[in-house]
Amino acid sequence: MRKKLCISGITFSMMGLFACASTSEPTQPILTSPQNQAQTAPQPASTQQACRLVESGFGPEGKVNVQVEEVVTGLDVPWGIAFLPDNRMLVTERAGRVRLVQNGELRPEAVATIGVSDRGEGGLLGIAAHPDFTNNSFFYVYFTADNGGAAVNRVERWQLTQDGLSASRDRIIVDNIPVAQFHNGGRIRFGPDGMLYVGTGDAREPDLSQNVDSLAGKILRVTPDGAIPADNPFADNLAYILGIRNTQGFDWVNASTLWVSDHGPSGELGRSGHDKVSVAQAGDNLGWPTTYRCESASGLVTPSIVWQQALPPGGATIYTGDAIPEWKGSLMIAALRAGQLQRVVIDPETNQVQQHEVYLQGQQGRLREVIMGPDGELYVTTSNCDGRGSCPPEQDKILRITRE
């Protein structure tokens, strides 16, 4: 029989200690036990921190007065945005179209139409512009493809024409990422080091997240040409961070550290809820499916914050603008089912959550992408036409969040 003892908001188990600090109590140090050690290699040092558990609801209402501006409407499940150097936007629609927003207007013709399988959570998902887009016009897309009759998730590089009105396929960057009806990940972003980072889901096979040789349940790191970087943490391997269930959002707090959001379980292994944000570096293991709550185990990263009730998190970005100074350095997270924008303040020294609050609750429906624009403003896409929301006549939108 497992025995438990609760002291000051921490639950201790005699069969592998786990801990949760609730939002109503001061956070406490996480303890680990030799009986609950995960075998991972390599095991880079990751700061152990108290995990804040949001036990009821999603957090207090935000204190900053903000306003929402519609940038464009008429989109069909916009999943990702790539800002181009001249303030244009490339936007992915999950059905397989890459759209162009120019001079504040959505062009009626697609820049590219990609054959995708958009069953469940698949389709055309993330997009990112090459850091040297001005000179090479390359952009990258993550989508669910047909590979000889079998569905796979794939990252490809495309090139925009000089007039910006069409694009052509250049090459495959990463192929044969496991696919399922759910848990396909899909967020891609270039890091400060110029490498492309690819968030994948566990494809409904949780154990793949712990298998370093599988592309599922990871953040992958690849060169812009599709090669394995020589300094990846696992030799001759694209894996950069392990133990992920289904990430759709991550950003860099510094050149070597990411804040990563991840979906908690929705029934598998008898578990549900517990979406989370973790602080991670090269080679780290975020624990899924070994851990999933405010738990800690040797060799696994303890989350910084966990929501017991499912958000779940879409895109995530660190606010770097000056328009809303109170938000500077905060992680902004788009929430889908909860229909809100989360602001999470993490101390970069301790990795502990100092504050979190909720914006746009019940105002815009499901939110998918959140990204900083070149104008220093925050941009968000709605996802109300994805079969899980209420699709309005004007369809999905891109929104700009500014100070009121």
C-alpha positions in Angstrom: 0.0 0.0 0.0 1.2 3.5 -0.9 1.4 5.8 2.1 1.1 9.5 1.8 1.8 12.4 4.1 0.8 16.0 3.3 2.8 18.9 4.8 2.4 22.5 3.7 0.9 21.7 0.3 3.4 19.0 -0.5 2.3 15.3 -0.9 5.0 12.8 -0.1 4.7 9.2 -1.3 6.7 6.3 0.2 7.0 4.8 -3.3 8.8 7.6 -5.2 8.1 11.1 -3.8 6.0 13.5 -5.8 5.0 17.0 -4.9 2.5 19.7 -5.9 2.5 23.2 -4.5 -1.0 24.6 -5.0 -1.7 28.2 -6.0 -3.2 28.8 -2.5 0.0 27.9 -0.7 3.7 29.1 -1.0 5.7 26.9 -3.3 8.0 24.4 -1.7 11.1 22.6 -2.9 10.5 19.4 -4.9 12.0 16.3 -3.4 13.0 13.2 -5.3 13.5 9.6 -4.2 16.0 6.9 -5.5 13.0 4.6 -5.9 11.6 6.8 -8.6 14.6 7.3 -10.9 14.3 7.3 -14.7 17.2 6.1 -16.8 18.0 8.7 -19.4 21.2 9.4 -21.2 22.7 12.0 -21.3 21.3 13.7 -18.1 22.3 17.4 -18.2 21.8 19.3 -15.0 18.3 20.9 -14.9 17.3 23.2 -12.0 14.9 21.5 -9.7 12.1 23.9 -8.8 8.7 23.9 -7.0 5.8 23.2 -9.3 2.8 25.5 -9.1 -0.4 23.5 -9.4 -3.5 25.4 -10.5 -6.1 23.2 -8.8 -9.3 25.0 -9.7 -10.1 27.1 -12.8 -7.2 28.7 -14.8 -6.0 31.6 -12.7 -7.0 35.1 -11.7 -8.3 37.7 -14.2 -5.5 39.8 -15.8 -4.9 43.3 -14.4 -3.8 45.1 -17.6 -6.5 46.7 -19.7 -6.0 45.4 -23.3 -7.9 45.8 -26.5 -8.3 43.3 -29.4 -8.0 44.5 -33.0 -9.1 42.3 -35.9 -6.3 42.2 -38.5 -7.9 39.9 -41.0 -10.9 37.5 -41.0 -12.1 34.8 -43.4 -9.4 32.2 -42.5 -10.1 28.5 -42.2 -8.4 27.2 -39.1 -5.2 29.3 -39.2 -2.5 27.3 -37.4 0.7 29.3 -37.7 2.0 32.7 -38.7 5.4 33.5 -40.2 6.2 37.2 -40.4 8.3 38.3 -43.4 10.9 41.1 -43.2 8.6 43.5 -45.1 5.7 43.1 -42.5 3.8 40.6 -44.7 2.5 37.4 -43.1 2.4 33.9 -44.3 -0.4 32.0 -42.6 -1.1 28.3 -42.7 -4.7 27.0 -42.9 -5.0 23.4 -41.7 -6.8 22.2 -44.8 -3.5 22.8 -46.7 -3.3 26.4 -47.9 -0.6 28.9 -47.3 -2.2 32.4 -47.3 -0.6 35.8 -47.7 -1.5 38.9 -45.6 -0.3 42.0 -47.4 -0.9 45.6 -46.5 -3.3 44.4 -43.8 -5.5 42.4 -46.2 -5.8 38.7 -46.8 -5.1 37.9 -50.5 -7.9 35.7 -51.9 -5.5 33.3 -53.7 -3.4 30.8 -51.8 0.4 31.2 -52.1 0.6 27.4 -52.1 -1.8 24.5 -51.8 -0.3 21.4 -50.2 -1.9 18.0 -50.3 -2.5 17.1 -46.7 -4.4 14.6 -44.5 -6.4 16.9 -42.2 -8.1 14.1 -40.3 -8.3 14.8 -36.5 -5.5 17.1 -35.5 -3.4 16.6 -38.7 -3.1 18.9 -41.7 -1.0 21.9 -42.5 0.3 23.1 -39.1 3.4 25.1 -38.3 5.3 27.6 -40.5 8.6 29.5 -40.1 10.6 31.9 -42.2 14.3 31.3 -42.8 16.4 33.7 -40.7 17.9 34.9 -44.1 14.6 35.1 -45.8 15.4 38.5 -47.4 18.1 36.8 -49.5 16.8 33.3 -50.1 12.9 33.5 -49.7 12.8 30.2 -47.9 10.0 29.2 -45.5 9.3 25.9 -43.8 6.0 24.1 -43.2 5.0 21.1 -41.0 2.2 19.0 -42.3 0.6 15.6 -42.4 1.4 14.0 -45.7 0.7 10.8 -47.6 3.8 8.7 -48.0 3.1 5.7 -50.2 -0.4 5.2 -48.7 0.8 5.8 -45.1 0.3 9.1 -43.3 3.4 10.8 -41.9 4.1 14.2 -40.5 6.8 16.0 -42.5 8.7 19.3 -42.5 9.4 20.8 -46.0 11.2 23.8 -47.2 9.5 26.0 -49.8 10.6 29.1 -51.7 8.4 32.2 -52.3 8.5 33.7 -55.7 9.9 37.2 -56.2 6.4 38.7 -56.5 5.4 36.9 -53.3 2.2 35.5 -54.9 3.2 31.9 -55.2 5.7 29.4 -53.9 7.4 26.1 -54.9 8.6 23.1 -53.0 12.3 23.0 -52.5 13.1 19.9 -50.3 12.1 17.7 -47.5 13.8 18.6 -44.2 12.4 16.0 -41.8 10.3 13.0 -42.9 8.4 10.1 -41.3 7.5 11.8 -38.1 4.9 9.4 -36.5 1.3 10.5 -37.1 -2.1 9.7 -35.4 -5.6 11.2 -35.4 -4.4 13.2 -32.3 -1.1 14.3 -30.8 0.8 15.5 -33.9 2.6 18.5 -32.4 3.4 20.8 -35.3 5.0 24.0 -34.1 8.3 24.9 -35.8 10.5 27.9 -35.0 14.0 29.0 -35.6 16.1 29.4 -32.5 18.7 32.0 -31.6 21.4 29.7 -33.0 19.8 29.6 -36.5 18.7 26.0 -36.2 15.1 24.9 -36.9 13.3 23.4 -33.9 10.4 21.0 -34.5 7.8 20.1 -31.9 6.2 16.7 -32.3 3.5 14.7 -30.5 3.6 11.2 -29.2 1.2 10.0 -32.0 -0.9 8.4 -29.3 1.9 6.0 -28.3 3.2 7.5 -25.0 6.3 5.3 -24.8 7.7 6.8 -28.1 8.3 10.0 -26.1 11.0 8.2 -24.1 12.5 6.5 -27.1 15.4 8.6 -28.3 15.4 6.9 -31.7 11.8 7.9 -32.4 10.9 11.3 -33.8 7.7 11.3 -31.8 7.1 13.2 -28.5 10.2 15.4 -28.9 11.5 18.8 -29.8 13.8 18.1 -32.7 16.7 20.3 -33.8 17.8 20.3 -37.5 19.9 22.6 -39.7 18.1 24.8 -42.2 19.2 22.3 -44.9 17.9 19.2 -43.1 21.1 17.8 -41.6 21.7 16.7 -38.0 23.6 19.4 -36.1 27.0 18.1 -34.9 26.3 19.5 -31.4 22.9 17.9 -30.8 22.8 16.3 -27.4 22.4 12.8 -28.7 24.9 11.7 -31.3 23.7 11.4 -34.9 20.2 12.1 -33.7 17.6 14.9 -34.3 16.2 14.6 -30.7 16.9 17.7 -28.6 14.3 17.4 -25.8 12.5 14.2 -24.9 9.4 13.2 -22.9 6.8 15.4 -24.6 3.2 14.4 -25.1 2.0 17.1 -27.6 3.7 20.4 -27.6 2.4 23.3 -29.8 4.3 26.1 -28.1 7.9 27.0 -27.0 10.2 30.0 -26.9 13.7 30.9 -25.8 14.3 32.8 -22.5 18.0 32.8 -23.4 20.2 31.2 -26.1 20.2 27.8 -24.3 16.9 27.6 -22.4 13.4 27.1 -23.6 10.0 27.5 -22.0 7.9 24.6 -23.3 4.1 24.2 -23.0 2.7 20.7 -23.3 -0.7 19.0 -23.4 -1.7 16.8 -20.5 -3.4 13.5 -21.0 -7.0 13.1 -22.1 -7.8 9.7 -20.7 -4.9 7.5 -21.8 -3.2 5.5 -18.9 -6.2 6.5 -16.8 -5.0 10.2 -16.6 -6.6 13.5 -17.6 -5.9 17.2 -17.5 -2.6 18.6 -16.2 -1.3 20.7 -19.1 2.0 22.2 -18.2 4.9 24.6 -18.8 8.5 23.4 -18.3 11.9 24.9 -18.4 14.3 22.8 -20.6 17.7 22.7 -22.2 19.5 20.4 -24.6 19.1 16.8 -23.8 16.4 17.3 -21.1 13.6 14.9 -20.5 10.2 16.4 -19.7 8.9 13.1 -18.2 5.9 12.0 -20.3 4.6 9.4 -19.7 6.7 8.5 -16.6 5.5 11.7 -14.9 2.6 14.0 -15.8 1.5 16.1 -12.8 3.6 18.3 -10.4 5.8 15.2 -10.1 9.6 14.9 -9.8 11.9 12.0 -10.6 15.6 11.7 -11.0 16.7 12.6 -14.5 13.4 14.2 -15.4 12.5 17.9 -15.5 9.9 19.1 -12.9 7.3 21.4 -14.5 7.1 25.0 -13.4 3.3 25.2 -13.6 0.5 22.6 -14.2 -3.2 23.3 -14.7 -5.3 20.5 -13.3 -8.2 21.4 -15.6 -7.4 21.1 -19.3 -6.6 24.3 -21.2 -5.0 22.9 -23.5 -2.1 25.1 -24.7 -1.7 26.1 -28.3 1.1 28.4 -29.3 3.4 30.1 -26.8 5.8 33.1 -27.1 7.7 35.4 -24.7 6.4 39.0 -24.8 9.3 41.2 -26.0 7.4 44.4 -26.9 7.2 47.7 -25.2 3.5 48.4 -25.8 2.5 46.5 -22.6 5.5 46.9 -20.3 3.9 44.9 -17.6 4.0 41.8 -19.8 7.7 42.2 -20.8 9.5 38.8 -20.4 6.3 36.9 -19.7 5.3 33.7 -21.5 2.0 34.2 -23.3 0.1 31.1 -24.1 -2.9 30.6 -26.3 -5.5 28.3 -24.9 -7.9 26.2 -27.0 -10.7 24.6 -25.0 -10.5 27.3 -22.3 -10.7 30.1 -24.9 -8.2 32.5 -23.2 -4.8 34.0 -23.2 -2.6 32.9 -20.3 0.2 35.1 -19.0 2.8 33.2 -17.0 5.7 35.0 -15.2 8.7 32.7 -14.6 11.8 33.7 -12.6 14.6 32.8 -15.0 17.0 32.2 -12.1 14.9 29.8 -10.1 12.5 28.6 -12.8 9.6 29.2 -10.3 6.3 30.8 -11.4 5.9 34.2 -9.8 2.6 35.1 -11.2 0.0 33.9 -13.8 -3.2 35.5 -15.0 -5.9 35.1 -17.6 -6.9 37.4 -20.5 -9.7 37.3 -23.1 -11.7 34.7 -21.2 -14.8 33.9 -23.1 -14.3 36.8 -25.6 -12.8 35.2 -28.8 -13.3 31.5 -28.4 -10.5 29.0 -29.1 -7.1 30.5 -29.6 -4.3 28.6 -31.4 -1.2 30.6 -32.4 0.4 33.4 -30.4 3.4 35.2 -31.7 5.3 38.5 -31.5 5.1 40.7 -34.5 7.9 42.9 -35.9 5.9 45.9 -34.7 6.3 44.8 -31.1 2.7 43.8 -30.7 1.2 40.4 -29.9 -0.7 38.5 -32.5 -3.2 35.6 -31.9 -5.2 33.4 -34.2 -8.6 31.9 -33.4 -9.4 28.3 -34.0 -13.2 28.3 -33.9 -13.7 26.5 -37.2 -11.7 23.4 -36.3 -14.7 21.3 -35.5 -14.4 21.8 -31.8 -15.6 25.4 -31.6 -18.4 27.6 -32.9 -17.5 28.8 -36.3 -18.8 32.4 -37.0 -19.9 33.7 -40.4 -16.6 35.6 -40.7 -14.6 32.4 -40.0 -11.4 32.4 -38.1 -9.3 35.6 -37.5 -5.9 37.0 -36.8 -6.1 39.4 -33.8 -3.6 42.0 -32.5 -3.5 42.5 -28.8 -2.6 46.0 -27.7 -2.9 48.2 -24.6 -6.2 49.9 -24.2 
